[in-house]
Amino acid sequence: MDNIKEIKVKKAHTLTISNKISVTGVENVISMGEKEVEIALADNILQLVGNGFCALHLNVEEGTLILSGELISLKYAHGRSQEGFFKRLLK
């Protein structure tokens, strides 16, 4: 009975772009502005760049985010953002 192993399961995410931008697998919204949104996923950071971003729906418990706005580019980065909370706050 001592052979218990802990297994970490990474959540999958989806990104759907239509007249709205829909993301699932969201753990946290790191930053949100009209031109840039940073989203924490299970093991990545998703950075969206565009114009007129507005959050239409956010439910972190379900891991869903729906945005309106014009998407120009997106980028994935491994790991968590290296900026601290106060550094982002004072931008």
N, C-alpha and C positions, 0 to 999 in steps of 0.2 A: 504493500500500500504506500510505500515511501517513494514510489516512482512517478510522482506527480510532476508534470512539466507545465510551465507557464508559456502560453503561446500568445504573442501579440498579433492581432489581426488588423491590417491596415484597411481603412475604409476606402472604397473606391469613390471616385467623384465623376460627375458629368458636367459638361459645359455645353449649353445649347444657345445658339445665337439665331434669333429670328427678329421679329419686331421688338423683342425684349431679350435681355441677357439673363439666362437662368443657370445657376450653379448649385449642384448638390455636393454633399460631402464636406460642407463648410464647418470648420471647428470654431472659427473666430474671424471677425472682420478687424484687421489690424489698423487700417486707415481708410477713410472714405472722404473723397472730395469730388468736385465737379469734373476734374480732369484725370483723376487717378484713384484706383481702388486697389488695396492690398488685402488678399484673403488668405487666411491660414487653412490649409488642408491637412490631411493626416501626416504627410511627410514632406510637403512642398509649400511654397508660397506662390500664389497666383497673383500676378500684377496685371491689371487692366489699365490701359491708357486710352483716353478718348475725350469726348466733350459732353457736357450736360448730364453727367451721371446722377441718378436719383434712385434711392432704394425704395422699391415698391413693396417689398416683402422680405423680412428677415426672421428666420426661426432657427436659432442655433441648436436647440434641442433636436429638431428634425434635420438640421444641417442644410437648410435651403436659403438661398438668396436670389431675389429677382430684382434686376435693375432695368431702368430705362436709360437711354442715352446712345450716343454714337461711339462705337468701339473702333479704335484706330489700330491698336496692337495689343498683344498679350504676351506675357513672358512667365515661365516657370522658373523658380529658384529652389534648389534643395535646401532643406533645413529651415530654421526660423529666421526672421528678420534680425539683423545684427544691431539695429537701432534700439535704444532703450525707450521706455514709455515717455520720459520727460523730454528727451531729445525730439521725439515726434511731436509732442505737445507744444514745444517752443518754436516750431518751424514757422 
